[in-house]
Amino acid sequence: MDWIINDELGLTLGHVVGWAAASAMVVGGVIPYIPQYRQIKQTQDPEGFSLHVCLALLIANTLRILFWFSKRYELPLLVQSIVMNLTMFLMIHLCVKVRRNNAIMRTRERVFSDFDMKYFWQWTDFQSYLDFMLVVWAVGAAVTYLMLSVEWFMETVGFFAVFTEAMLGAPQFIRNYHNKSTHGMSLHMVIMWTLGDIFKTVYFVLRSAPTQFWVCGTLQVSLDLAILLQVYIYRKNQAPRTVHRGD
């Protein structure tokens, strides 16, 4: 009788742990952006945060959603992608709003419908970012529908989904390198990036996620550690040598 009770307790505990891990996967990716969001809102200075991080995550999670239709990986990973896209739009909305409020002189509006590659992802209104992603979603859905039965193509989509996400720290790393400073970047965000990516990579391995997921997860952790190294190297540089306002 005791062994039956122990088995039932073990099964219940396993369900609780599994549920907790799945919940952490869904919301864990969002948490690192909370301190950065609060910092931008409090300081009214978005220049330390690269909007190209948002672009990388929007593309990565859109590709991951499309990949789900070919390889039905775990549902929490799909939900995570949807939640992350919504979070990135919140970050973009805040940054665009603050930049408009901080503008000393009103310059000509730069919008997506101008189709000017010179100002790609440097638009002055939030609607342009939304319009661009609507186009990406429409094209992506159409191509996925046509190529769904082509295995090598969908596997490539899956690779680029996780590879793009793995490289999301690259714009921040490059910005820090050019500025020779991490001024304006939330250290808490990067630390949470690192912890979250370590957890995520271990989750991929333990849950036997597609190979692309854990390989690129390892790359993502390496890039997080490189940014933390920049924090140490540039610790005495309080202000950037050059401020790049295009991101």
N, C-alpha and C positions, 0 to 999 in steps of 0.2 A: 504493500500500500504506500509505503514511504517513497519508493522509487517513482510511483505514479505522480505523487504530489510534487516531487522534485522535478520531474519532467515537465509538469504543468507550469511550475514556477519558472523553470528555465525557458520555456516557450514564451511565457508572458514577458519575462525580462528581455528576451530577444526581440519581441515585437516593440517594446518600449524603446530599446536602444536603436532599432531600425527606424522607428518613427522619428526619434530625436535627430538621428543622423540625416534623414531625408529633409526634415524641417530646417536643419542647419545649412544644408545645401541650397535650399530655396532662398533663405534670407541672408545667409552668410556673405554672399557676394555684394549685397547692398550696404551692409554695415560700414565697410571702410570709407564710403563716400559721405557718411553722416557728418564726421568731424570736418571734412573739407567743405561741405555745403554750409555748415554753421560758420566756419571761418570766413568764407566769402561773404556771407550775409552780414556778419558782424563788422568786418573790416571794409566792406564795399570795395574790395580789391580782388578781381578774378585773375590777375595776370600771372600768379604763380601756378595756376592750374591750366594744363593744355587741353583744349577742347578736342584735340585729335585723339585723346584717350576715349572720349565719348564716341567718336567716329569708329574707332577700332572695335569697341564693345558692341555698338549697334550692328555693324557688319557681321562680327563674329557670332552674335546671338541670333541674328536673322538666318545666317547660314546653318546654325545648329538646329533651328526650328525646321528649316527645310529638310535637313538631313534626317530628322525624326521620321519623316514620311517614308524613308527608305529603310532605315534601321531603327526599329522601335525600341530605343534605349529607355532607361528608367524614366517614369513620369516626372519625378522631382527635378531632373535635369532640364526637362522641357519647360516646366513651370518657372524654374530659375531664369531661363533665357527671357521669358516674357516679362518677369518682374524686373530684370536687369535693364531691358529696353525702356521700360517706364521710368526707371531711376535715371537713366542717362538723359532722357528728355527733361526731367526736372532739373538736372545739373545745367543743361544747355539753356533752359528758360531763365534760370537765375543769372548765369553769366552774361547772356545777351541783355537782360534787363539792367544789370549793374553797369555794363559798358555804355549803354545808351544814357543812363542817368549821369555817368561820369564825364560824358563827352562835353568838352568846353564849347566847341563850335559844332553846329549841325552840319554834317557832311552829306553828300549824296547817298541815298539809300542803296545798299548793295543787296540784291535779292537773287534767289535761285533762278527765277525766270529770265534774268539777264543772260544766262548761260555764258558768263565770263569766267573762264578757268583761272584767271589771275586772282579772283577773290573766292575761289572754291573753299567752302567751309569757313569763310570769314564774313558771312552774311550779317547784316545788321538787324534782321528781324527773325523771331523764332519760327514763324510760319515757313520760312525758306528751308530750314533744317527738316521740318516735318514733311514738306513737299518732296524734298530729295529722297527721304526714306520711303515715302509712299511709292515713288518711282522704283526704288530698289526692290521693295516688296512685290510690286506688280510684275516686274521683269523676272524676279527670282521665282515667283509662283508659277509663271508661265513656262519657264525653262524646266523647272522641276517636274511639272506635269508632263512635259514632252519627253524628258530624259529619265523618268523614274525607273524604267525597266533596264537602264544601262548601268550595270553595277559599278564599273570602273569610274564612271562620271560621278555617281553619288558618293563613292568612297573618297573621291577627290574633294567634293564639296565638304564632306565630314572633316577631312584633313585641314582644309583652309579655314573651316569654322574654328577649330581649336587652336590652329597656328596663329590666326589673327588675334585671338584672345590672349594667347601666350605672349604676343608682342605688344600688348596694350601699354606696358610700361615704357616702351621704347621712346615715344614722344616726350614723356616726362624726363627720361634719362638724357635725351639729346638736349632738351631745354636747359636742364641743370648744367650740362657740360658747356653749352655756349655761354650761359650766364655766369659760369664759375660760382654758382650759388644755388642753394635750395630754398632761398627766401620766398615766402608765399606758399610753399608746398606744405601740406599738412603731414608732419611726421607720423602722427597717429594713423593717418590713412595708409601710409606705406607699410607700417608695422602690421596693420590689420590685413592689408593685401597679402603680406608674406605668410602670416598665420593661416589666413583663409585658403591661400593657394596650396600650402602644405597639407592642410586638412582635405582639400578637394582632390589633390593628387593621390593621397592615401585612399580616399573613398573610391576613386576610379579603379585603383588596383584591387582593392578588396571586393568590390562589386563587379569585377570583370567587365568593366566598360570597354568599348572599342579601343583598340591599341592607340589610335590617334589621340585619345583623351589623356592617357597617363604620360605618354611621351612628351606631348606639348605642355602638360602640367609641370613636368620637371623643368622644362625650359623656362616656364613662367616664374617658377620659384627662383631660378638662377638670376633672372633679370631683377626681381624684387630685391635680392641680396645685393646686386650691383648698385641699385639706387640707395640702399641703406649705407653702402660704402661711400657713396657720394656725400651723404649727410655728414659722415665723419671727416672726409677730406676737405669739404668746404665749410666746416663748422665755424670758422673764423670770418667767413665772408657773409656779412649780414645783408648786403644789398647786391643785386645782380649788376655785373659790369655793363651788360646790354639787355635792355628789355624788349622782348619780341612781342609785339602786340597783334600779330597776325593769327595766333592760335586761339 
